[in-house]
């Protein structure tokens, strides 16, 4: 189960870090790296303060059973949301998430700031890193804390940070080649499976073979997602080549 926690957090955190890196890169391209780095560092300090003030306290608020049920339901809803978006994008019913387009949009917004561009650069980097960082913290605390594997969840997030940062610094461009929609589909399946498992445990369900049931749930949700995607896929007109 440690491997599943590391993998789930790694993939989910990678998606968030890619989005944060795109925003920081756009901020740096307008007024240089200094305001963007300052904004990033300020956001990281704020995130550390949030974790120090509330992170572990949240884990102690509820009895283990109630906490697992609550977190399980949250993860289930969160995972289904990611699966829904990924399926709609894969079937053309929703626009694909384009990091290059997001980068250009952010640059144009910052350039229109005129004399305030440096302050906007700082604020853009700060807001982007803070918001994406909060999502990563949420994923780490819910997946790792609920499973009693916080160290595994932190490892997954740390690996994602190093990989995305290294790739970003090497390319110095938006990571638009990352198959983000595929990653979100995988994360959606895994979060939904974990959420179902823990919500069930929280209300007293005794799963078959304990943790092995998570593998079964992942397979079932993957099959369900694939079936829905095939069902919603636009059909070619009859007679078309």
Biotite code that builds the C-alpha atoms (Angstrom):
import biotite.structure as struc

atoms = struc.array([
    struc.Atom([0.000, 0.000, 0.000], chain_id="A", res_id=1, res_name="UNK", atom_name="CA", element="C"),
    struc.Atom([2.955, 2.322, 0.570], chain_id="A", res_id=2, res_name="UNK", atom_name="CA", element="C"),
    struc.Atom([3.689, 2.142, -3.166], chain_id="A", res_id=3, res_name="UNK", atom_name="CA", element="C"),
    struc.Atom([0.129, 3.156, -4.084], chain_id="A", res_id=4, res_name="UNK", atom_name="CA", element="C"),
    struc.Atom([0.234, 6.145, -1.715], chain_id="A", res_id=5, res_name="UNK", atom_name="CA", element="C"),
    struc.Atom([3.604, 7.312, -3.091], chain_id="A", res_id=6, res_name="UNK", atom_name="CA", element="C"),
    struc.Atom([2.424, 6.847, -6.686], chain_id="A", res_id=7, res_name="UNK", atom_name="CA", element="C"),
    struc.Atom([-0.944, 8.562, -6.171], chain_id="A", res_id=8, res_name="UNK", atom_name="CA", element="C"),
    struc.Atom([0.598, 11.563, -4.423], chain_id="A", res_id=9, res_name="UNK", atom_name="CA", element="C"),
    struc.Atom([3.446, 11.747, -6.958], chain_id="A", res_id=10, res_name="UNK", atom_name="CA", element="C"),
    struc.Atom([1.091, 11.922, -9.949], chain_id="A", res_id=11, res_name="UNK", atom_name="CA", element="C"),
    struc.Atom([-1.389, 14.297, -8.292], chain_id="A", res_id=12, res_name="UNK", atom_name="CA", element="C"),
    struc.Atom([1.329, 16.603, -6.989], chain_id="A", res_id=13, res_name="UNK", atom_name="CA", element="C"),
    struc.Atom([3.077, 16.582, -10.382], chain_id="A", res_id=14, res_name="UNK", atom_name="CA", element="C"),
    struc.Atom([-0.055, 17.999, -12.013], chain_id="A", res_id=15, res_name="UNK", atom_name="CA", element="C"),
    struc.Atom([-0.251, 20.795, -9.428], chain_id="A", res_id=16, res_name="UNK", atom_name="CA", element="C"),
    struc.Atom([3.487, 21.563, -9.632], chain_id="A", res_id=17, res_name="UNK", atom_name="CA", element="C"),
    struc.Atom([3.347, 21.770, -13.439], chain_id="A", res_id=18, res_name="UNK", atom_name="CA", element="C"),
    struc.Atom([0.560, 24.344, -13.190], chain_id="A", res_id=19, res_name="UNK", atom_name="CA", element="C"),
    struc.Atom([2.457, 26.314, -10.523], chain_id="A", res_id=20, res_name="UNK", atom_name="CA", element="C"),
    struc.Atom([5.679, 26.247, -12.577], chain_id="A", res_id=21, res_name="UNK", atom_name="CA", element="C"),
    struc.Atom([3.848, 27.564, -15.642], chain_id="A", res_id=22, res_name="UNK", atom_name="CA", element="C"),
    struc.Atom([2.522, 30.522, -13.655], chain_id="A", res_id=23, res_name="UNK", atom_name="CA", element="C"),
    struc.Atom([5.929, 31.309, -12.097], chain_id="A", res_id=24, res_name="UNK", atom_name="CA", element="C"),
    struc.Atom([7.640, 31.050, -15.490], chain_id="A", res_id=25, res_name="UNK", atom_name="CA", element="C"),
    struc.Atom([5.128, 33.475, -16.990], chain_id="A", res_id=26, res_name="UNK", atom_name="CA", element="C"),
    struc.Atom([5.704, 35.908, -14.111], chain_id="A", res_id=27, res_name="UNK", atom_name="CA", element="C"),
    struc.Atom([9.491, 35.668, -14.555], chain_id="A", res_id=28, res_name="UNK", atom_name="CA", element="C"),
    struc.Atom([9.359, 36.259, -18.319], chain_id="A", res_id=29, res_name="UNK", atom_name="CA", element="C"),
    struc.Atom([7.882, 39.745, -17.868], chain_id="A", res_id=30, res_name="UNK", atom_name="CA", element="C"),
    struc.Atom([9.984, 41.356, -15.132], chain_id="A", res_id=31, res_name="UNK", atom_name="CA", element="C"),
    struc.Atom([12.801, 38.867, -14.601], chain_id="A", res_id=32, res_name="UNK", atom_name="CA", element="C"),
    struc.Atom([13.219, 36.107, -12.051], chain_id="A", res_id=33, res_name="UNK", atom_name="CA", element="C"),
    struc.Atom([13.613, 38.279, -8.948], chain_id="A", res_id=34, res_name="UNK", atom_name="CA", element="C"),
    struc.Atom([9.937, 39.240, -8.323], chain_id="A", res_id=35, res_name="UNK", atom_name="CA", element="C"),
    struc.Atom([8.803, 35.768, -9.398], chain_id="A", res_id=36, res_name="UNK", atom_name="CA", element="C"),
    struc.Atom([11.237, 34.071, -7.015], chain_id="A", res_id=37, res_name="UNK", atom_name="CA", element="C"),
    struc.Atom([10.304, 36.441, -4.194], chain_id="A", res_id=38, res_name="UNK", atom_name="CA", element="C"),
    struc.Atom([6.630, 35.654, -4.769], chain_id="A", res_id=39, res_name="UNK", atom_name="CA", element="C"),
    struc.Atom([7.370, 31.932, -4.827], chain_id="A", res_id=40, res_name="UNK", atom_name="CA", element="C"),
    struc.Atom([9.398, 32.070, -1.606], chain_id="A", res_id=41, res_name="UNK", atom_name="CA", element="C"),
    struc.Atom([6.694, 34.124, 0.117], chain_id="A", res_id=42, res_name="UNK", atom_name="CA", element="C"),
    struc.Atom([4.095, 31.528, -0.890], chain_id="A", res_id=43, res_name="UNK", atom_name="CA", element="C"),
    struc.Atom([6.292, 28.677, 0.394], chain_id="A", res_id=44, res_name="UNK", atom_name="CA", element="C"),
    struc.Atom([6.677, 30.463, 3.753], chain_id="A", res_id=45, res_name="UNK", atom_name="CA", element="C"),
    struc.Atom([2.901, 30.873, 3.930], chain_id="A", res_id=46, res_name="UNK", atom_name="CA", element="C"),
    struc.Atom([2.379, 27.185, 3.130], chain_id="A", res_id=47, res_name="UNK", atom_name="CA", element="C"),
    struc.Atom([4.843, 26.101, 5.825], chain_id="A", res_id=48, res_name="UNK", atom_name="CA", element="C"),
    struc.Atom([3.037, 28.348, 8.303], chain_id="A", res_id=49, res_name="UNK", atom_name="CA", element="C"),
    struc.Atom([-0.331, 26.828, 7.334], chain_id="A", res_id=50, res_name="UNK", atom_name="CA", element="C"),
    struc.Atom([0.969, 23.289, 7.831], chain_id="A", res_id=51, res_name="UNK", atom_name="CA", element="C"),
    struc.Atom([2.619, 24.203, 11.135], chain_id="A", res_id=52, res_name="UNK", atom_name="CA", element="C"),
    struc.Atom([-0.541, 25.887, 12.414], chain_id="A", res_id=53, res_name="UNK", atom_name="CA", element="C"),
    struc.Atom([-3.264, 23.568, 11.136], chain_id="A", res_id=54, res_name="UNK", atom_name="CA", element="C"),
    struc.Atom([-1.812, 20.524, 9.346], chain_id="A", res_id=55, res_name="UNK", atom_name="CA", element="C"),
    struc.Atom([-1.300, 18.026, 12.130], chain_id="A", res_id=56, res_name="UNK", atom_name="CA", element="C"),
    struc.Atom([-4.075, 19.594, 14.208], chain_id="A", res_id=57, res_name="UNK", atom_name="CA", element="C"),
    struc.Atom([-6.559, 18.622, 11.495], chain_id="A", res_id=58, res_name="UNK", atom_name="CA", element="C"),
    struc.Atom([-5.496, 14.985, 11.780], chain_id="A", res_id=59, res_name="UNK", atom_name="CA", element="C"),
    struc.Atom([-6.212, 15.059, 15.537], chain_id="A", res_id=60, res_name="UNK", atom_name="CA", element="C"),
    struc.Atom([-9.680, 16.624, 15.351], chain_id="A", res_id=61, res_name="UNK", atom_name="CA", element="C"),
    struc.Atom([-11.633, 13.419, 14.783], chain_id="A", res_id=62, res_name="UNK", atom_name="CA", element="C"),
    struc.Atom([-11.516, 9.810, 15.997], chain_id="A", res_id=63, res_name="UNK", atom_name="CA", element="C"),
    struc.Atom([-9.794, 7.540, 13.462], chain_id="A", res_id=64, res_name="UNK", atom_name="CA", element="C"),
    struc.Atom([-13.022, 5.969, 12.187], chain_id="A", res_id=65, res_name="UNK", atom_name="CA", element="C"),
    struc.Atom([-14.806, 9.285, 11.724], chain_id="A", res_id=66, res_name="UNK", atom_name="CA", element="C"),
    struc.Atom([-11.711, 10.812, 10.154], chain_id="A", res_id=67, res_name="UNK", atom_name="CA", element="C"),
    struc.Atom([-11.399, 7.967, 7.657], chain_id="A", res_id=68, res_name="UNK", atom_name="CA", element="C"),
    struc.Atom([-15.064, 8.241, 6.705], chain_id="A", res_id=69, res_name="UNK", atom_name="CA", element="C"),
    struc.Atom([-14.866, 12.026, 6.278], chain_id="A", res_id=70, res_name="UNK", atom_name="CA", element="C"),
    struc.Atom([-11.626, 11.947, 4.297], chain_id="A", res_id=71, res_name="UNK", atom_name="CA", element="C"),
    struc.Atom([-12.859, 8.989, 2.273], chain_id="A", res_id=72, res_name="UNK", atom_name="CA", element="C"),
    struc.Atom([-15.955, 10.905, 1.182], chain_id="A", res_id=73, res_name="UNK", atom_name="CA", element="C"),
    struc.Atom([-13.865, 13.989, 0.331], chain_id="A", res_id=74, res_name="UNK", atom_name="CA", element="C"),
    struc.Atom([-11.392, 11.931, -1.704], chain_id="A", res_id=75, res_name="UNK", atom_name="CA", element="C"),
    struc.Atom([-14.236, 10.095, -3.428], chain_id="A", res_id=76, res_name="UNK", atom_name="CA", element="C"),
    struc.Atom([-15.836, 13.375, -4.526], chain_id="A", res_id=77, res_name="UNK", atom_name="CA", element="C"),
    struc.Atom([-12.460, 14.870, -5.423], chain_id="A", res_id=78, res_name="UNK", atom_name="CA", element="C"),
    struc.Atom([-11.510, 11.815, -7.486], chain_id="A", res_id=79, res_name="UNK", atom_name="CA", element="C"),
    struc.Atom([-14.840, 11.694, -9.299], chain_id="A", res_id=80, res_name="UNK", atom_name="CA", element="C"),
    struc.Atom([-14.425, 15.378, -10.176], chain_id="A", res_id=81, res_name="UNK", atom_name="CA", element="C"),
    struc.Atom([-10.993, 14.712, -11.710], chain_id="A", res_id=82, res_name="UNK", atom_name="CA", element="C"),
    struc.Atom([-12.312, 11.661, -13.584], chain_id="A", res_id=83, res_name="UNK", atom_name="CA", element="C"),
    struc.Atom([-15.273, 13.623, -14.931], chain_id="A", res_id=84, res_name="UNK", atom_name="CA", element="C"),
    struc.Atom([-13.065, 16.436, -16.241], chain_id="A", res_id=85, res_name="UNK", atom_name="CA", element="C"),
    struc.Atom([-10.577, 14.011, -17.780], chain_id="A", res_id=86, res_name="UNK", atom_name="CA", element="C"),
    struc.Atom([-13.326, 12.037, -19.536], chain_id="A", res_id=87, res_name="UNK", atom_name="CA", element="C"),
    struc.Atom([-14.998, 15.188, -20.872], chain_id="A", res_id=88, res_name="UNK", atom_name="CA", element="C"),
    struc.Atom([-11.653, 16.471, -22.190], chain_id="A", res_id=89, res_name="UNK", atom_name="CA", element="C"),
    struc.Atom([-10.760, 13.111, -23.742], chain_id="A", res_id=90, res_name="UNK", atom_name="CA", element="C"),
    struc.Atom([-14.098, 13.030, -25.582], chain_id="A", res_id=91, res_name="UNK", atom_name="CA", element="C"),
    struc.Atom([-13.851, 16.632, -26.798], chain_id="A", res_id=92, res_name="UNK", atom_name="CA", element="C"),
    struc.Atom([-16.724, 17.867, -24.620], chain_id="A", res_id=93, res_name="UNK", atom_name="CA", element="C"),
    struc.Atom([-14.371, 20.120, -22.669], chain_id="A", res_id=94, res_name="UNK", atom_name="CA", element="C"),
    struc.Atom([-11.279, 21.996, -23.862], chain_id="A", res_id=95, res_name="UNK", atom_name="CA", element="C"),
    struc.Atom([-7.951, 20.336, -23.064], chain_id="A", res_id=96, res_name="UNK", atom_name="CA", element="C"),
    struc.Atom([-5.798, 21.950, -20.379], chain_id="A", res_id=97, res_name="UNK", atom_name="CA", element="C"),
    struc.Atom([-3.095, 23.724, -22.412], chain_id="A", res_id=98, res_name="UNK", atom_name="CA", element="C"),
    struc.Atom([-0.069, 24.879, -20.375], chain_id="A", res_id=99, res_name="UNK", atom_name="CA", element="C"),
    struc.Atom([1.343, 26.819, -23.345], chain_id="A", res_id=100, res_name="UNK", atom_name="CA", element="C"),
    struc.Atom([-1.914, 28.738, -23.744], chain_id="A", res_id=101, res_name="UNK", atom_name="CA", element="C"),
    struc.Atom([-2.070, 29.421, -20.009], chain_id="A", res_id=102, res_name="UNK", atom_name="CA", element="C"),
    struc.Atom([1.505, 30.694, -20.137], chain_id="A", res_id=103, res_name="UNK", atom_name="CA", element="C"),
    struc.Atom([0.736, 33.102, -22.981], chain_id="A", res_id=104, res_name="UNK", atom_name="CA", element="C"),
    struc.Atom([-2.414, 34.337, -21.247], chain_id="A", res_id=105, res_name="UNK", atom_name="CA", element="C"),
    struc.Atom([-0.532, 35.026, -18.021], chain_id="A", res_id=106, res_name="UNK", atom_name="CA", element="C"),
    struc.Atom([2.240, 36.855, -19.901], chain_id="A", res_id=107, res_name="UNK", atom_name="CA", element="C"),
    struc.Atom([-0.241, 39.075, -21.724], chain_id="A", res_id=108, res_name="UNK", atom_name="CA", element="C"),
    struc.Atom([-2.025, 39.894, -18.464], chain_id="A", res_id=109, res_name="UNK", atom_name="CA", element="C"),
    struc.Atom([1.237, 40.823, -16.755], chain_id="A", res_id=110, res_name="UNK", atom_name="CA", element="C"),
    struc.Atom([2.467, 42.923, -19.675], chain_id="A", res_id=111, res_name="UNK", atom_name="CA", element="C"),
    struc.Atom([-0.732, 44.929, -19.628], chain_id="A", res_id=112, res_name="UNK", atom_name="CA", element="C"),
    struc.Atom([0.073, 45.956, -16.046], chain_id="A", res_id=113, res_name="UNK", atom_name="CA", element="C"),
    struc.Atom([2.507, 48.678, -17.173], chain_id="A", res_id=114, res_name="UNK", atom_name="CA", element="C"),
    struc.Atom([4.330, 50.239, -14.237], chain_id="A", res_id=115, res_name="UNK", atom_name="CA", element="C"),
    struc.Atom([2.716, 47.760, -11.856], chain_id="A", res_id=116, res_name="UNK", atom_name="CA", element="C"),
    struc.Atom([4.099, 44.774, -13.784], chain_id="A", res_id=117, res_name="UNK", atom_name="CA", element="C"),
    struc.Atom([6.722, 43.964, -11.130], chain_id="A", res_id=118, res_name="UNK", atom_name="CA", element="C"),
    struc.Atom([4.135, 43.920, -8.342], chain_id="A", res_id=119, res_name="UNK", atom_name="CA", element="C"),
    struc.Atom([1.829, 41.859, -10.555], chain_id="A", res_id=120, res_name="UNK", atom_name="CA", element="C"),
    struc.Atom([4.672, 39.439, -11.251], chain_id="A", res_id=121, res_name="UNK", atom_name="CA", element="C"),
    struc.Atom([5.230, 38.950, -7.514], chain_id="A", res_id=122, res_name="UNK", atom_name="CA", element="C"),
    struc.Atom([1.492, 38.577, -6.831], chain_id="A", res_id=123, res_name="UNK", atom_name="CA", element="C"),
    struc.Atom([0.985, 36.165, -9.732], chain_id="A", res_id=124, res_name="UNK", atom_name="CA", element="C"),
    struc.Atom([3.798, 33.874, -8.599], chain_id="A", res_id=125, res_name="UNK", atom_name="CA", element="C"),
    struc.Atom([2.634, 34.084, -4.980], chain_id="A", res_id=126, res_name="UNK", atom_name="CA", element="C"),
    struc.Atom([-1.009, 33.278, -5.759], chain_id="A", res_id=127, res_name="UNK", atom_name="CA", element="C"),
    struc.Atom([-0.155, 30.483, -8.184], chain_id="A", res_id=128, res_name="UNK", atom_name="CA", element="C"),
    struc.Atom([2.261, 28.701, -5.852], chain_id="A", res_id=129, res_name="UNK", atom_name="CA", element="C"),
    struc.Atom([0.012, 29.225, -2.820], chain_id="A", res_id=130, res_name="UNK", atom_name="CA", element="C"),
    struc.Atom([-3.144, 27.851, -4.446], chain_id="A", res_id=131, res_name="UNK", atom_name="CA", element="C"),
    struc.Atom([-1.451, 24.863, -6.080], chain_id="A", res_id=132, res_name="UNK", atom_name="CA", element="C"),
    struc.Atom([0.542, 24.244, -2.885], chain_id="A", res_id=133, res_name="UNK", atom_name="CA", element="C"),
    struc.Atom([-2.619, 24.122, -0.799], chain_id="A", res_id=134, res_name="UNK", atom_name="CA", element="C"),
    struc.Atom([-3.976, 21.420, -3.104], chain_id="A", res_id=135, res_name="UNK", atom_name="CA", element="C"),
    struc.Atom([-0.747, 19.420, -2.713], chain_id="A", res_id=136, res_name="UNK", atom_name="CA", element="C"),
    struc.Atom([-0.936, 19.769, 1.095], chain_id="A", res_id=137, res_name="UNK", atom_name="CA", element="C"),
    struc.Atom([-4.551, 18.607, 1.019], chain_id="A", res_id=138, res_name="UNK", atom_name="CA", element="C"),
    struc.Atom([-3.623, 15.529, -1.025], chain_id="A", res_id=139, res_name="UNK", atom_name="CA", element="C"),
    struc.Atom([-0.644, 14.705, 1.223], chain_id="A", res_id=140, res_name="UNK", atom_name="CA", element="C"),
    struc.Atom([-2.597, 15.079, 4.464], chain_id="A", res_id=141, res_name="UNK", atom_name="CA", element="C"),
    struc.Atom([-5.671, 13.182, 3.308], chain_id="A", res_id=142, res_name="UNK", atom_name="CA", element="C"),
    struc.Atom([-3.917, 10.305, 1.566], chain_id="A", res_id=143, res_name="UNK", atom_name="CA", element="C"),
    struc.Atom([-0.941, 10.022, 3.921], chain_id="A", res_id=144, res_name="UNK", atom_name="CA", element="C"),
    struc.Atom([-2.621, 10.948, 7.185], chain_id="A", res_id=145, res_name="UNK", atom_name="CA", element="C"),
    struc.Atom([-5.635, 8.734, 6.677], chain_id="A", res_id=146, res_name="UNK", atom_name="CA", element="C"),
    struc.Atom([-3.536, 5.717, 5.763], chain_id="A", res_id=147, res_name="UNK", atom_name="CA", element="C"),
    struc.Atom([-1.047, 6.331, 8.549], chain_id="A", res_id=148, res_name="UNK", atom_name="CA", element="C"),
    struc.Atom([1.595, 6.740, 5.844], chain_id="A", res_id=149, res_name="UNK", atom_name="CA", element="C"),
    struc.Atom([2.355, 10.439, 5.969], chain_id="A", res_id=150, res_name="UNK", atom_name="CA", element="C"),
    struc.Atom([6.019, 9.740, 5.250], chain_id="A", res_id=151, res_name="UNK", atom_name="CA", element="C"),
    struc.Atom([5.084, 7.937, 2.013], chain_id="A", res_id=152, res_name="UNK", atom_name="CA", element="C"),
    struc.Atom([2.801, 10.801, 0.947], chain_id="A", res_id=153, res_name="UNK", atom_name="CA", element="C"),
    struc.Atom([5.514, 13.378, 1.673], chain_id="A", res_id=154, res_name="UNK", atom_name="CA", element="C"),
    struc.Atom([7.997, 11.278, -0.332], chain_id="A", res_id=155, res_name="UNK", atom_name="CA", element="C"),
    struc.Atom([5.628, 11.215, -3.310], chain_id="A", res_id=156, res_name="UNK", atom_name="CA", element="C"),
    struc.Atom([5.157, 14.995, -3.171], chain_id="A", res_id=157, res_name="UNK", atom_name="CA", element="C"),
    struc.Atom([8.897, 15.610, -2.775], chain_id="A", res_id=158, res_name="UNK", atom_name="CA", element="C"),
    struc.Atom([9.713, 13.404, -5.769], chain_id="A", res_id=159, res_name="UNK", atom_name="CA", element="C"),
    struc.Atom([7.105, 15.220, -7.854], chain_id="A", res_id=160, res_name="UNK", atom_name="CA", element="C"),
    struc.Atom([8.574, 18.589, -6.866], chain_id="A", res_id=161, res_name="UNK", atom_name="CA", element="C"),
    struc.Atom([12.116, 17.537, -7.799], chain_id="A", res_id=162, res_name="UNK", atom_name="CA", element="C"),
    struc.Atom([11.084, 15.989, -11.134], chain_id="A", res_id=163, res_name="UNK", atom_name="CA", element="C"),
    struc.Atom([8.921, 18.934, -12.237], chain_id="A", res_id=164, res_name="UNK", atom_name="CA", element="C"),
    struc.Atom([11.460, 21.530, -11.089], chain_id="A", res_id=165, res_name="UNK", atom_name="CA", element="C"),
    struc.Atom([14.332, 19.719, -12.830], chain_id="A", res_id=166, res_name="UNK", atom_name="CA", element="C"),
    struc.Atom([12.346, 19.355, -16.058], chain_id="A", res_id=167, res_name="UNK", atom_name="CA", element="C"),
    struc.Atom([11.227, 22.978, -15.917], chain_id="A", res_id=168, res_name="UNK", atom_name="CA", element="C"),
    struc.Atom([14.699, 24.378, -15.301], chain_id="A", res_id=169, res_name="UNK", atom_name="CA", element="C"),
    struc.Atom([16.153, 22.170, -18.017], chain_id="A", res_id=170, res_name="UNK", atom_name="CA", element="C"),
    struc.Atom([13.587, 23.175, -20.637], chain_id="A", res_id=171, res_name="UNK", atom_name="CA", element="C"),
    struc.Atom([12.895, 26.718, -19.371], chain_id="A", res_id=172, res_name="UNK", atom_name="CA", element="C"),
    struc.Atom([9.535, 26.531, -21.082], chain_id="A", res_id=173, res_name="UNK", atom_name="CA", element="C"),
    struc.Atom([5.957, 25.567, -20.176], chain_id="A", res_id=174, res_name="UNK", atom_name="CA", element="C"),
    struc.Atom([5.705, 21.823, -19.632], chain_id="A", res_id=175, res_name="UNK", atom_name="CA", element="C"),
    struc.Atom([3.043, 21.521, -22.310], chain_id="A", res_id=176, res_name="UNK", atom_name="CA", element="C"),
    struc.Atom([4.177, 18.045, -23.373], chain_id="A", res_id=177, res_name="UNK", atom_name="CA", element="C"),
    struc.Atom([3.201, 16.553, -20.022], chain_id="A", res_id=178, res_name="UNK", atom_name="CA", element="C"),
    struc.Atom([0.078, 14.423, -20.697], chain_id="A", res_id=179, res_name="UNK", atom_name="CA", element="C"),
    struc.Atom([-1.819, 16.247, -17.970], chain_id="A", res_id=180, res_name="UNK", atom_name="CA", element="C"),
    struc.Atom([-5.255, 14.938, -18.918], chain_id="A", res_id=181, res_name="UNK", atom_name="CA", element="C"),
    struc.Atom([-4.003, 11.344, -18.752], chain_id="A", res_id=182, res_name="UNK", atom_name="CA", element="C"),
    struc.Atom([-2.394, 12.035, -15.381], chain_id="A", res_id=183, res_name="UNK", atom_name="CA", element="C"),
    struc.Atom([-5.625, 13.547, -14.069], chain_id="A", res_id=184, res_name="UNK", atom_name="CA", element="C"),
    struc.Atom([-7.564, 10.508, -15.282], chain_id="A", res_id=185, res_name="UNK", atom_name="CA", element="C"),
    struc.Atom([-5.151, 8.178, -13.436], chain_id="A", res_id=186, res_name="UNK", atom_name="CA", element="C"),
    struc.Atom([-5.233, 10.303, -10.275], chain_id="A", res_id=187, res_name="UNK", atom_name="CA", element="C"),
    struc.Atom([-9.017, 10.514, -10.435], chain_id="A", res_id=188, res_name="UNK", atom_name="CA", element="C"),
    struc.Atom([-9.261, 6.726, -10.565], chain_id="A", res_id=189, res_name="UNK", atom_name="CA", element="C"),
    struc.Atom([-6.806, 6.265, -7.669], chain_id="A", res_id=190, res_name="UNK", atom_name="CA", element="C"),
    struc.Atom([-8.367, 8.941, -5.447], chain_id="A", res_id=191, res_name="UNK", atom_name="CA", element="C"),
    struc.Atom([-11.841, 7.533, -6.076], chain_id="A", res_id=192, res_name="UNK", atom_name="CA", element="C"),
    struc.Atom([-10.642, 4.045, -5.170], chain_id="A", res_id=193, res_name="UNK", atom_name="CA", element="C"),
    struc.Atom([-8.882, 5.230, -1.986], chain_id="A", res_id=194, res_name="UNK", atom_name="CA", element="C"),
    struc.Atom([-11.912, 7.335, -1.072], chain_id="A", res_id=195, res_name="UNK", atom_name="CA", element="C"),
    struc.Atom([-14.287, 4.395, -1.497], chain_id="A", res_id=196, res_name="UNK", atom_name="CA", element="C"),
    struc.Atom([-12.023, 2.140, 0.573], chain_id="A", res_id=197, res_name="UNK", atom_name="CA", element="C"),
    struc.Atom([-11.592, 4.569, 3.486], chain_id="A", res_id=198, res_name="UNK", atom_name="CA", element="C"),
    struc.Atom([-15.201, 5.735, 3.506], chain_id="A", res_id=199, res_name="UNK", atom_name="CA", element="C"),
    struc.Atom([-16.206, 2.083, 3.707], chain_id="A", res_id=200, res_name="UNK", atom_name="CA", element="C"),
    struc.Atom([-13.742, 1.414, 6.528], chain_id="A", res_id=201, res_name="UNK", atom_name="CA", element="C"),
    struc.Atom([-15.001, 4.481, 8.374], chain_id="A", res_id=202, res_name="UNK", atom_name="CA", element="C"),
    struc.Atom([-18.585, 3.187, 8.409], chain_id="A", res_id=203, res_name="UNK", atom_name="CA", element="C"),
    struc.Atom([-17.538, -0.324, 9.420], chain_id="A", res_id=204, res_name="UNK", atom_name="CA", element="C"),
    struc.Atom([-17.182, -2.211, 6.139], chain_id="A", res_id=205, res_name="UNK", atom_name="CA", element="C"),
    struc.Atom([-14.674, -5.070, 6.308], chain_id="A", res_id=206, res_name="UNK", atom_name="CA", element="C"),
    struc.Atom([-13.079, -5.221, 2.884], chain_id="A", res_id=207, res_name="UNK", atom_name="CA", element="C"),
    struc.Atom([-12.077, -8.497, 1.268], chain_id="A", res_id=208, res_name="UNK", atom_name="CA", element="C"),
    struc.Atom([-8.356, -9.122, 1.815], chain_id="A", res_id=209, res_name="UNK", atom_name="CA", element="C"),
    struc.Atom([-8.033, -5.637, 3.331], chain_id="A", res_id=210, res_name="UNK", atom_name="CA", element="C"),
    struc.Atom([-5.597, -3.526, 1.251], chain_id="A", res_id=211, res_name="UNK", atom_name="CA", element="C"),
    struc.Atom([-5.845, -5.879, -1.725], chain_id="A", res_id=212, res_name="UNK", atom_name="CA", element="C"),
    struc.Atom([-9.350, -4.495, -2.223], chain_id="A", res_id=213, res_name="UNK", atom_name="CA", element="C"),
    struc.Atom([-7.821, -1.168, -3.236], chain_id="A", res_id=214, res_name="UNK", atom_name="CA", element="C"),
    struc.Atom([-6.309, -2.838, -6.316], chain_id="A", res_id=215, res_name="UNK", atom_name="CA", element="C"),
    struc.Atom([-9.706, -4.282, -7.190], chain_id="A", res_id=216, res_name="UNK", atom_name="CA", element="C"),
    struc.Atom([-11.381, -0.886, -6.712], chain_id="A", res_id=217, res_name="UNK", atom_name="CA", element="C"),
    struc.Atom([-8.764, 0.805, -8.914], chain_id="A", res_id=218, res_name="UNK", atom_name="CA", element="C"),
    struc.Atom([-9.391, -1.772, -11.651], chain_id="A", res_id=219, res_name="UNK", atom_name="CA", element="C"),
    struc.Atom([-13.177, -1.368, -11.385], chain_id="A", res_id=220, res_name="UNK", atom_name="CA", element="C"),
    struc.Atom([-13.085, 2.434, -11.511], chain_id="A", res_id=221, res_name="UNK", atom_name="CA", element="C"),
    struc.Atom([-10.588, 2.345, -14.385], chain_id="A", res_id=222, res_name="UNK", atom_name="CA", element="C"),
    struc.Atom([-12.952, 0.035, -16.296], chain_id="A", res_id=223, res_name="UNK", atom_name="CA", element="C"),
    struc.Atom([-15.917, 2.275, -15.462], chain_id="A", res_id=224, res_name="UNK", atom_name="CA", element="C"),
    struc.Atom([-14.047, 5.401, -16.581], chain_id="A", res_id=225, res_name="UNK", atom_name="CA", element="C"),
    struc.Atom([-12.877, 3.764, -19.804], chain_id="A", res_id=226, res_name="UNK", atom_name="CA", element="C"),
    struc.Atom([-16.419, 2.535, -20.542], chain_id="A", res_id=227, res_name="UNK", atom_name="CA", element="C"),
    struc.Atom([-17.876, 6.011, -19.976], chain_id="A", res_id=228, res_name="UNK", atom_name="CA", element="C"),
    struc.Atom([-15.202, 7.538, -22.194], chain_id="A", res_id=229, res_name="UNK", atom_name="CA", element="C"),
    struc.Atom([-15.958, 5.065, -24.990], chain_id="A", res_id=230, res_name="UNK", atom_name="CA", element="C"),
    struc.Atom([-19.695, 5.685, -24.589], chain_id="A", res_id=231, res_name="UNK", atom_name="CA", element="C"),
    struc.Atom([-19.286, 9.482, -24.759], chain_id="A", res_id=232, res_name="UNK", atom_name="CA", element="C"),
    struc.Atom([-16.742, 9.365, -27.623], chain_id="A", res_id=233, res_name="UNK", atom_name="CA", element="C"),
    struc.Atom([-18.204, 11.043, -30.722], chain_id="A", res_id=234, res_name="UNK", atom_name="CA", element="C"),
    struc.Atom([-19.137, 8.416, -33.293], chain_id="A", res_id=235, res_name="UNK", atom_name="CA", element="C"),
    struc.Atom([-17.950, 8.817, -36.881], chain_id="A", res_id=236, res_name="UNK", atom_name="CA", element="C"),
    struc.Atom([-20.809, 9.079, -39.413], chain_id="A", res_id=237, res_name="UNK", atom_name="CA", element="C"),
    struc.Atom([-21.661, 5.826, -41.142], chain_id="A", res_id=238, res_name="UNK", atom_name="CA", element="C"),
    struc.Atom([-19.737, 5.435, -44.370], chain_id="A", res_id=239, res_name="UNK", atom_name="CA", element="C"),
    struc.Atom([-16.927, 7.773, -43.231], chain_id="A", res_id=240, res_name="UNK", atom_name="CA", element="C"),
    struc.Atom([-13.390, 6.567, -43.762], chain_id="A", res_id=241, res_name="UNK", atom_name="CA", element="C"),
])
